[in-house]
Amino acid sequence: MKRLILSFAAVGLMIAPMAMAAEAEKPAGPGHERMGKMLDLTPDQQAKLKTIGEEQRKVMAPLREAMETQMKELKELVDAKADDAKLIAKMDQIKKTRDSIETSQKKFQEQRDAVLTPTQKAKQMLMMGRMGRQGPDGMGPQGGRRHWGEEKEGEK
């Protein structure tokens, strides 16, 4: 039972950073272009943000790969009913990788924030808050695609 609890705890703690690392590796697409337009980015800001994104992908790729490998190794240990010491050692290794991912993400976010004006940061915060409630496709419990500052009919 203890082993099962340790396994579930490890998986739960590790999934979010893996998802974030994978997201950071995605190339800029239409969503980034749309956000750039909504934030009224200058060509200089766009170039700086592109450079930061490229650097982030380079840094995050090996961390994401390490996390994936370590999670597979943890699963193999669980499947093999390894002793608690081996499970704990693997989970500690995964935690260090997760901490590296989070530290890198924070560093790159700070670099991106340094490129934006206060108004652009405020707009970005509003967009991200809306996405958090509705999901990246703009659909959710509020009932349809809306962007920051837009109100649903009847909302005030």
C-alpha positions as CSV (number, residue, x, y, z in Angstrom):
1,M,0.0,0.0,0.0
2,K,2.8,2.4,0.9
3,R,4.5,1.6,-2.5
4,L,1.2,2.4,-4.3
5,I,0.8,5.7,-2.5
6,L,4.4,6.7,-3.3
7,S,3.9,5.8,-6.9
8,F,0.7,7.9,-7.2
9,A,2.4,10.8,-5.5
10,A,5.4,10.7,-7.8
11,V,3.2,10.6,-10.9
12,G,1.0,13.4,-9.7
13,L,4.0,15.6,-8.9
14,M,5.7,14.9,-12.2
15,I,3.0,15.3,-14.8
16,A,2.6,19.1,-14.7
17,P,6.3,19.9,-15.3
18,M,6.5,17.5,-18.2
19,A,3.5,19.1,-19.8
20,M,4.9,22.6,-19.2
21,A,8.3,21.5,-20.6
22,A,6.6,20.0,-23.7
23,E,4.6,23.2,-24.2
24,A,7.7,25.3,-24.0
25,E,9.2,23.3,-26.8
26,K,6.4,24.0,-29.3
27,P,7.4,26.4,-32.0
28,A,5.6,29.7,-32.2
29,G,2.4,29.3,-34.1
30,P,-0.8,31.2,-34.9
31,G,-1.6,31.6,-31.2
32,H,1.7,33.4,-30.7
33,E,1.1,35.6,-33.7
34,R,-2.4,36.4,-32.5
35,M,-1.0,37.3,-29.0
36,G,1.7,39.4,-30.6
37,K,-1.0,41.4,-32.4
38,M,-3.2,41.7,-29.3
39,L,-0.2,43.0,-27.3
40,D,0.8,45.4,-30.1
41,L,4.4,44.1,-30.1
42,T,7.0,46.1,-32.0
43,P,9.2,44.3,-34.5
44,D,12.1,44.7,-32.0
45,Q,10.0,43.1,-29.3
46,Q,8.9,40.3,-31.6
47,A,12.6,39.6,-32.5
48,K,13.6,39.5,-28.8
49,L,10.8,37.2,-27.8
50,K,11.6,34.9,-30.7
51,T,15.2,34.7,-29.6
52,I,14.1,34.0,-26.0
53,G,11.7,31.3,-27.2
54,E,14.4,29.6,-29.3
55,E,16.8,29.6,-26.4
56,Q,14.1,28.2,-24.1
57,R,13.5,25.3,-26.5
58,K,17.2,24.5,-26.5
59,V,17.4,24.5,-22.8
60,M,14.1,22.7,-22.2
61,A,14.6,19.8,-24.7
62,P,17.2,17.9,-22.7
63,L,15.3,18.5,-19.4
64,R,12.1,17.2,-21.0
65,E,13.9,14.1,-22.3
66,A,15.5,13.5,-18.9
67,M,12.1,13.8,-17.2
68,E,10.5,11.3,-19.7
69,T,13.4,8.8,-19.2
70,Q,13.2,9.1,-15.4
71,M,9.4,8.6,-15.4
72,K,9.8,5.5,-17.5
73,E,12.4,4.3,-15.1
74,L,10.1,5.0,-12.2
75,K,7.3,3.0,-13.9
76,E,9.7,0.1,-14.4
77,L,10.6,0.2,-10.7
78,V,7.0,0.2,-9.7
79,D,6.1,-2.6,-12.1
80,A,9.1,-4.6,-10.8
81,K,7.9,-3.9,-7.2
82,A,11.2,-2.4,-6.3
83,D,12.0,-1.6,-2.7
84,D,11.1,1.7,-1.2
85,A,14.7,3.0,-1.2
86,K,15.0,2.6,-5.0
87,L,11.6,4.3,-5.5
88,I,12.5,7.2,-3.2
89,A,15.9,7.6,-4.9
90,K,14.2,7.8,-8.3
91,M,11.6,10.2,-7.1
92,D,14.3,12.4,-5.7
93,Q,16.1,12.4,-9.0
94,I,12.8,13.3,-10.7
95,K,12.2,16.1,-8.2
96,K,15.6,17.6,-9.1
97,T,14.8,17.5,-12.8
98,R,11.4,19.1,-12.1
99,D,13.1,21.8,-10.1
100,S,15.4,22.5,-13.0
101,I,12.5,22.8,-15.4
102,E,10.7,25.2,-13.1
103,T,13.8,27.3,-12.5
104,S,14.4,27.5,-16.3
105,Q,10.8,28.4,-17.0
106,K,10.9,31.1,-14.4
107,K,14.1,32.5,-15.9
108,F,12.7,32.6,-19.4
109,Q,9.4,34.1,-18.2
110,E,11.4,36.9,-16.5
111,Q,13.3,37.5,-19.7
112,R,10.0,37.8,-21.7
113,D,8.5,40.1,-19.0
114,A,11.5,42.4,-19.4
115,V,10.7,42.9,-23.1
116,L,7.1,43.9,-22.5
117,T,5.8,47.3,-21.4
118,P,3.5,47.4,-18.3
119,T,0.5,47.8,-20.5
120,Q,1.5,44.7,-22.6
121,K,2.1,42.7,-19.4
122,A,-1.4,43.7,-18.1
123,K,-3.0,42.6,-21.4
124,Q,-1.1,39.4,-21.3
125,M,-2.1,38.7,-17.7
126,L,-5.8,39.3,-18.6
127,M,-5.5,37.0,-21.7
128,M,-3.8,34.2,-19.6
129,G,-6.3,34.5,-16.9
130,R,-9.1,34.1,-19.4
131,M,-7.4,31.1,-20.9
132,G,-7.0,29.5,-17.5
133,R,-10.7,29.7,-17.0
134,Q,-11.8,28.8,-20.5
135,G,-9.0,26.7,-21.9
136,P,-6.6,27.5,-24.8
137,D,-9.4,27.2,-27.4
138,G,-11.4,29.9,-25.7
139,M,-14.3,27.5,-24.9
140,G,-15.4,26.8,-21.4
141,P,-18.0,27.3,-18.7
142,Q,-18.4,31.0,-19.6
143,G,-19.9,29.9,-22.8
144,G,-17.8,30.6,-25.9
145,R,-14.8,32.3,-27.3
146,R,-14.1,35.7,-25.8
147,H,-10.9,37.6,-25.2
148,W,-9.9,39.9,-22.4
149,G,-12.1,42.9,-22.0
150,E,-15.0,41.3,-23.8
151,E,-18.1,40.6,-21.9
152,K,-20.7,37.9,-22.5
153,E,-24.2,39.2,-23.3
154,G,-25.9,40.2,-20.1
155,E,-22.6,40.4,-18.1
156,K,-21.7,43.6,-16.4
